[in-house]
């Protein structure tokens, strides 16, 4: 028996994620929640999450960086296939948690898995969130239901976007994301896009069975 953290091994199973949990602190105290605001989130947290959502298409090329990753990111698989946030919403890309008193105390990015380099993934997450803070980006409305259960027309009307459909699309989004490219640095960004682009071209046409055969014990 072996343990594998490959995101998608079995076609009919949900797969393996590696959700990243965060909270915001200032002066030794958490400033994540604000019970006085209708969202239950503080102004810094709202802007930080807005930054995550804004950059999520390109960010996913760093947090879910394999062709196999996007086999997992599908509606109804608790993987956050839509660029939305919500309390306890397992289908939201960003899910907010409450403590025992009901106060928001942390949030998790669900579109992450163990094929990621943790240093690049965490650094990019911070860059995206800090961009939201620096620009005071507004947070979209909370989504409380599974976006995959409503029509594409209704999702468009509500401004609910899906994540890139595959790793190739995510790489294209990263190429267009100046904030994330600057955070990576010119040399690292060029190297990452070149290596991952070649990996995508080599693996994109493989069946799941062949992909698992190649990658199972690497992760």
C-alpha positions as CSV (number, residue, x, y, z in Angstrom):
1,X,0.0,0.0,0.0
2,X,1.2,3.5,-0.7
3,X,-0.2,7.0,0.1
4,X,-0.6,9.4,-2.7
5,X,-1.7,13.0,-2.7
6,X,-2.3,13.2,-6.4
7,X,-5.4,15.4,-6.8
8,X,-7.5,13.0,-8.9
9,X,-6.9,9.3,-8.8
10,X,-10.3,7.8,-9.2
11,X,-12.8,9.2,-11.8
12,X,-15.8,8.8,-9.5
13,X,-14.2,10.1,-6.3
14,X,-13.8,13.7,-5.1
15,X,-10.0,13.7,-5.0
16,X,-7.3,15.1,-2.8
17,X,-7.1,18.8,-2.0
18,X,-4.7,20.7,0.2
19,X,-6.9,23.6,1.4
20,X,-5.0,26.6,2.7
21,X,-6.4,28.3,5.8
22,X,-5.6,31.9,6.7
23,X,-6.6,34.6,9.2
24,X,-5.6,38.3,9.5
25,X,-3.9,39.6,12.6
26,X,-2.8,43.0,13.9
27,X,-1.0,43.9,17.1
28,X,-1.2,40.3,18.3
29,X,-5.0,40.1,17.8
30,X,-7.1,38.6,15.1
31,X,-8.9,41.2,12.9
32,X,-10.5,38.7,10.6
33,X,-14.1,39.1,11.8
34,X,-16.4,42.1,12.4
35,X,-19.8,41.3,13.8
36,X,-20.9,44.9,13.1
37,X,-20.7,44.4,9.3
38,X,-23.3,42.6,7.3
39,X,-20.7,40.1,6.0
40,X,-19.3,39.4,9.5
41,X,-15.9,40.2,8.0
42,X,-13.6,43.1,8.8
43,X,-12.7,45.6,6.1
44,X,-9.1,44.2,5.7
45,X,-10.5,40.7,5.4
46,X,-13.0,41.7,2.8
47,X,-10.4,43.4,0.7
48,X,-7.9,40.5,1.1
49,X,-10.5,37.9,0.0
50,X,-11.5,40.2,-2.8
51,X,-7.9,40.2,-3.9
52,X,-7.8,36.4,-3.8
53,X,-11.0,36.1,-5.9
54,X,-9.8,38.8,-8.4
55,X,-6.5,37.0,-9.1
56,X,-7.8,33.4,-8.7
57,X,-7.7,32.5,-12.4
58,X,-4.0,33.1,-12.6
59,X,-3.4,32.2,-9.0
60,X,-4.8,28.7,-9.7
61,X,-1.8,28.1,-12.0
62,X,0.4,28.2,-8.8
63,X,-2.0,26.6,-6.3
64,X,-3.3,23.8,-8.5
65,X,-0.4,23.5,-11.0
66,X,-0.9,20.3,-12.9
67,X,-3.1,18.9,-15.6
68,X,-4.4,16.4,-13.0
69,X,-5.4,19.2,-10.6
70,X,-8.1,20.4,-13.0
71,X,-9.7,16.9,-13.1
72,X,-10.6,17.5,-9.5
73,X,-11.8,21.1,-9.8
74,X,-15.3,20.3,-11.0
75,X,-18.7,21.4,-9.8
76,X,-20.2,19.2,-7.0
77,X,-16.8,17.9,-5.9
78,X,-16.2,20.3,-2.9
79,X,-13.2,21.7,-4.8
80,X,-14.2,25.4,-5.3
81,X,-14.8,25.4,-9.0
82,X,-16.4,28.9,-9.0
83,X,-14.8,32.2,-8.1
84,X,-17.1,33.0,-5.1
85,X,-16.9,33.0,-1.4
86,X,-19.3,31.9,1.3
87,X,-19.8,30.7,4.9
88,X,-19.6,26.9,5.0
89,X,-20.2,26.7,1.3
90,X,-18.2,23.7,0.2
91,X,-18.5,24.7,-3.5
92,X,-17.0,28.2,-3.0
93,X,-13.4,28.8,-3.8
94,X,-13.0,30.7,-0.5
95,X,-14.9,29.4,2.5
96,X,-15.2,31.4,5.7
97,X,-15.2,29.7,9.0
98,X,-16.7,30.8,12.4
99,X,-15.5,30.1,15.9
100,X,-17.7,28.7,18.7
101,X,-19.2,32.1,19.3
102,X,-20.2,32.5,15.7
103,X,-17.5,35.1,14.8
104,X,-15.6,34.7,11.6
105,X,-12.1,33.7,12.6
106,X,-10.5,32.2,9.4
107,X,-11.0,31.5,5.8
108,X,-9.7,28.8,3.4
109,X,-8.7,28.7,-0.2
110,X,-10.0,25.5,-1.5
111,X,-8.4,25.6,-5.0
112,X,-5.0,24.3,-3.8
113,X,-3.5,20.8,-3.8
114,X,-0.3,18.9,-3.1
115,X,1.1,19.3,-6.6
116,X,1.9,22.9,-5.7
117,X,5.2,24.2,-4.6
118,X,4.1,25.5,-1.1
119,X,6.5,28.5,-1.2
120,X,5.3,29.7,-4.5
121,X,1.6,29.0,-3.7
122,X,1.7,30.8,-0.3
123,X,3.7,33.7,-1.7
124,X,1.3,34.2,-4.6
125,X,-1.7,34.0,-2.2
126,X,-0.2,36.8,-0.1
127,X,0.6,38.9,-3.2
128,X,-3.0,38.5,-4.4
129,X,-4.5,39.3,-0.9
130,X,-2.2,42.3,-0.4
131,X,-3.1,43.7,-3.8
132,X,-6.7,43.5,-2.6
133,X,-5.7,45.4,0.5
134,X,-3.7,48.0,-1.2
135,X,-6.4,48.8,-3.7
136,X,-9.3,48.3,-1.2
137,X,-11.1,46.0,-3.6
138,X,-14.8,45.5,-2.9
139,X,-15.9,42.0,-1.9
140,X,-18.6,40.5,-4.1
141,X,-21.8,39.2,-2.4
142,X,-21.7,36.0,-0.5
143,X,-22.9,32.9,-2.5
144,X,-24.8,30.5,-0.2
145,X,-25.7,27.8,-2.7
146,X,-23.9,25.5,-5.0
147,X,-23.3,27.6,-8.2
148,X,-23.3,24.4,-10.2
149,X,-27.0,24.0,-9.5
150,X,-28.0,27.2,-11.3
151,X,-28.0,27.9,-15.0
152,X,-25.1,29.4,-16.8
153,X,-27.4,32.4,-17.7
154,X,-28.2,33.0,-14.1
155,X,-24.5,32.7,-13.1
156,X,-23.6,35.3,-15.7
157,X,-26.3,37.6,-14.4
158,X,-25.0,37.2,-10.9
159,X,-21.3,37.7,-12.0
160,X,-20.3,34.2,-10.9
161,X,-17.4,33.0,-13.0
162,X,-16.0,29.5,-13.2
163,X,-12.3,28.8,-12.7
164,X,-10.2,28.0,-15.7
165,X,-11.3,24.7,-17.3
166,X,-7.9,23.2,-17.5
167,X,-4.2,23.9,-16.5
168,X,-3.5,25.4,-19.9
169,X,-6.2,28.1,-19.4
170,X,-4.8,28.8,-15.9
171,X,-1.3,29.3,-17.3
172,X,-2.8,31.8,-19.9
173,X,-4.4,33.6,-17.0
174,X,-1.2,33.8,-15.1
175,X,0.6,35.2,-18.1
176,X,-1.9,38.1,-18.1
177,X,-1.6,38.7,-14.3
178,X,0.9,41.5,-13.8
179,X,0.7,41.4,-10.0
180,X,1.5,37.7,-9.7
181,X,4.2,37.9,-12.3
182,X,5.8,40.8,-10.4
183,X,5.6,38.8,-7.2
184,X,7.3,35.9,-8.8
185,X,10.0,38.0,-10.3
186,X,11.0,38.2,-14.0
187,X,13.4,35.2,-14.0
188,X,11.3,32.9,-11.9
189,X,8.1,33.8,-13.8
190,X,9.7,33.0,-17.1
191,X,11.2,29.7,-15.8
192,X,7.9,28.7,-14.2
193,X,5.8,29.4,-17.3
194,X,8.3,27.6,-19.6
195,X,8.5,24.5,-17.4
196,X,4.8,24.3,-16.6
197,X,3.9,25.1,-20.2
198,X,6.0,22.2,-21.4
199,X,4.5,19.9,-18.8
200,X,1.0,20.9,-19.9
201,X,1.8,20.1,-23.6
202,X,3.3,16.8,-22.6
203,X,0.4,15.6,-20.5
204,X,-2.7,17.4,-21.7
205,X,-3.9,14.6,-24.0
206,X,-3.3,11.7,-21.7
207,X,-6.1,9.6,-20.2
208,X,-6.7,9.7,-16.5
209,X,-5.4,6.1,-16.2
210,X,-2.1,7.0,-17.9
211,X,-1.7,10.2,-15.9
212,X,-2.2,8.3,-12.7
213,X,0.3,5.7,-13.8
214,X,2.9,8.4,-14.3
215,X,2.2,10.6,-11.4
216,X,0.8,8.5,-8.6
217,X,4.0,8.0,-6.7
218,X,5.4,11.4,-7.4
219,X,2.9,13.0,-5.1
